[in-house]
Amino acid sequence: MRTALPAILGLGLAAAVGTISVPDKKGIALMMRKLVVAAAISSATLAGFGIGTAYVNAQSGAAEELPAYHANPPSAPLPTTLNPKLFPDAQTQSVYALAAKEKDVLYQQPCYCRCDKHVGHKSLLDCYVDRHASVCDVCKKEAVYAYQQSKQGKTPAQIRAAIIHGKWKDADLSQYGTSAASK
């Protein structure tokens, strides 16, 4: 008994390969086994390629692409950060107030919320020139971390190295929940 492929696999695949007759259920089973084997081989090949690429990147020291930042201090006046009083919550007011005090430092820091890709920011400072940081805990934590490290005498380059290594994740925002005037 001959069965047409469109009746078995549907019109989409049949249209791509044309109408093919197969002898019987044994022929269908054999064809399906071949398809499964081909799919398994293709998957293993693609997985191997991915593992090989990861191995080459690890061996070559290739790193994840860094977010945008300025490696050197600003050569021109920096933009003004937004007025902290524009925001209703005390934490955001406090963080915007300290960002205004550390513009030179924030200018030289990357922002790991990846606003460089999504909003076009060029450094962490840009998050405080607009309302972005008011709704982003990553931006807030990085700014608090940069502020604290700056107060400890760290240079923008030292702060940047620590931010790149993820130290900003340890920043405690809870102590910045009081009014900006008290900071």
C-alpha positions as CSV (number, residue, x, y, z in Angstrom):
1,M,0.0,0.0,0.0
2,R,1.4,3.4,-1.0
3,T,0.8,6.5,1.2
4,A,1.3,10.0,-0.1
5,L,3.7,12.1,2.1
6,P,1.3,15.1,2.3
7,A,-1.2,13.0,4.1
8,I,1.4,12.0,6.7
9,L,3.4,15.2,7.2
10,G,1.1,18.0,6.2
11,L,1.1,20.3,3.3
12,G,4.0,22.6,4.6
13,L,6.8,20.0,4.3
14,A,5.3,18.3,1.3
15,A,5.2,21.6,-0.6
16,A,8.9,22.1,0.1
17,V,9.9,18.6,-1.0
18,G,7.1,17.7,-3.4
19,T,4.7,14.8,-3.2
20,I,6.6,11.6,-2.5
21,S,5.2,8.2,-2.2
22,V,6.4,5.8,0.5
23,P,5.8,2.1,0.3
24,D,4.2,1.4,3.7
25,K,4.4,2.0,7.5
26,K,7.9,0.3,7.6
27,G,9.1,2.9,5.0
28,I,7.7,5.7,7.1
29,A,9.3,4.4,10.3
30,L,12.7,4.1,8.5
31,M,12.3,7.6,7.1
32,M,11.4,9.0,10.6
33,R,14.5,7.2,12.2
34,K,16.7,8.8,9.5
35,L,15.2,12.2,10.3
36,V,15.8,11.8,14.0
37,V,19.4,10.7,13.5
38,A,20.0,13.6,11.2
39,A,18.5,16.0,13.7
40,A,20.6,14.5,16.5
41,I,23.8,14.8,14.4
42,S,23.0,18.4,13.5
43,S,22.3,19.3,17.2
44,A,25.5,17.7,18.3
45,T,27.4,19.5,15.6
46,L,25.9,22.9,16.6
47,A,26.5,22.2,20.3
48,G,30.1,21.3,19.6
49,F,30.6,24.5,17.7
50,G,29.2,26.5,20.6
51,I,31.4,24.7,23.1
52,G,34.4,25.2,20.8
53,T,33.7,28.9,20.5
54,A,33.4,29.3,24.2
55,Y,36.7,27.4,24.7
56,V,38.5,29.6,22.2
57,N,37.1,32.8,23.8
58,A,38.2,31.5,27.3
59,Q,41.7,30.7,25.9
60,S,42.1,33.9,24.1
61,G,41.0,36.0,27.1
62,A,38.0,37.4,25.1
63,A,35.7,39.2,27.6
64,E,32.1,40.1,27.5
65,E,31.7,43.4,25.8
66,L,31.8,46.2,28.4
67,P,29.1,48.8,28.6
68,A,30.0,52.3,27.3
69,Y,32.1,54.6,29.5
70,H,34.7,57.3,29.2
71,A,38.2,56.1,30.1
72,N,39.5,59.7,30.7
73,P,38.3,62.6,32.8
74,P,36.0,65.0,31.0
75,S,37.6,67.7,28.9
76,A,34.5,69.9,28.8
77,P,31.8,70.9,31.4
78,L,29.5,68.0,32.2
79,P,25.8,68.1,31.9
80,T,23.7,68.9,35.0
81,T,22.0,66.0,36.7
82,L,18.3,66.2,37.4
83,N,17.1,68.0,40.5
84,P,16.5,65.4,43.2
85,K,13.3,67.2,44.3
86,L,11.7,66.0,41.0
87,F,11.3,62.6,42.5
88,P,8.8,61.6,45.2
89,D,10.8,58.9,47.0
90,A,13.6,59.7,49.4
91,Q,15.9,57.0,48.1
92,T,15.9,58.3,44.5
93,Q,16.3,61.9,45.8
94,S,19.3,60.8,47.9
95,V,21.0,58.9,45.0
96,Y,20.4,61.8,42.5
97,A,21.9,64.2,45.1
98,L,25.1,62.1,45.5
99,A,25.3,61.7,41.7
100,A,25.4,65.4,41.4
101,K,28.4,65.5,43.7
102,E,30.3,62.8,41.8
103,K,29.7,63.7,38.1
104,D,33.4,63.4,37.2
105,V,33.5,59.9,38.7
106,L,30.2,58.7,37.1
107,Y,31.3,60.1,33.8
108,Q,34.1,57.5,33.8
109,Q,31.9,54.5,34.8
110,P,30.1,51.9,32.7
111,C,26.5,51.1,33.5
112,Y,25.6,47.4,33.7
113,C,21.9,47.9,33.1
114,R,23.1,48.2,29.4
115,C,21.3,51.5,28.9
116,D,24.2,52.2,26.4
117,K,22.5,49.7,24.1
118,H,18.8,50.5,24.9
119,V,18.8,54.2,25.6
120,G,22.1,55.4,24.0
121,H,23.9,56.4,27.2
122,K,27.6,56.9,27.0
123,S,28.4,56.4,30.8
124,L,26.7,56.0,34.2
125,L,26.4,59.8,34.4
126,D,23.9,59.9,31.6
127,C,21.5,57.9,33.8
128,Y,21.3,60.9,36.1
129,V,21.0,63.5,33.4
130,D,17.6,62.0,32.6
131,R,15.0,60.0,34.6
132,H,16.4,56.6,33.8
133,A,18.2,56.0,37.1
134,S,15.0,56.8,39.0
135,V,13.6,53.5,37.9
136,C,16.7,51.4,37.7
137,D,18.3,49.7,40.8
138,V,21.4,48.8,38.8
139,C,22.1,52.5,38.1
140,K,21.4,53.4,41.7
141,K,23.7,50.7,43.1
142,E,26.5,51.6,40.8
143,A,26.3,55.3,41.7
144,V,26.2,54.5,45.4
145,Y,29.1,52.2,45.0
146,A,31.1,54.8,43.0
147,Y,30.2,57.5,45.6
148,Q,31.3,55.4,48.6
149,Q,34.6,54.3,46.9
150,S,35.3,57.9,45.9
151,K,34.9,59.0,49.5
152,Q,37.4,56.3,50.4
153,G,40.0,57.8,48.0
154,K,39.7,55.5,45.1
155,T,40.3,56.8,41.6
156,P,37.7,56.6,38.9
157,A,39.9,53.9,37.2
158,Q,40.0,51.8,40.4
159,I,36.2,52.2,40.9
160,R,35.6,51.2,37.2
161,A,37.7,48.1,37.7
162,A,35.7,47.1,40.7
163,I,32.4,47.9,39.0
164,I,33.5,45.7,36.0
165,H,34.2,42.9,38.5
166,G,30.6,43.2,39.9
167,K,31.4,44.9,43.3
168,W,28.6,47.4,42.7
169,K,26.1,44.5,43.4
170,D,27.0,44.7,47.1
171,A,26.0,48.3,47.4
172,D,23.3,48.8,50.1
173,L,20.6,51.2,49.0
174,S,18.6,50.9,52.2
175,Q,20.8,53.6,53.9
176,Y,19.8,56.1,51.2
177,G,16.1,56.0,52.0
178,T,16.2,59.2,54.0
179,S,15.8,62.7,52.5
180,A,18.5,64.1,50.2
181,A,19.1,67.0,52.5
182,S,20.5,64.8,55.2
183,K,23.3,63.4,53.0
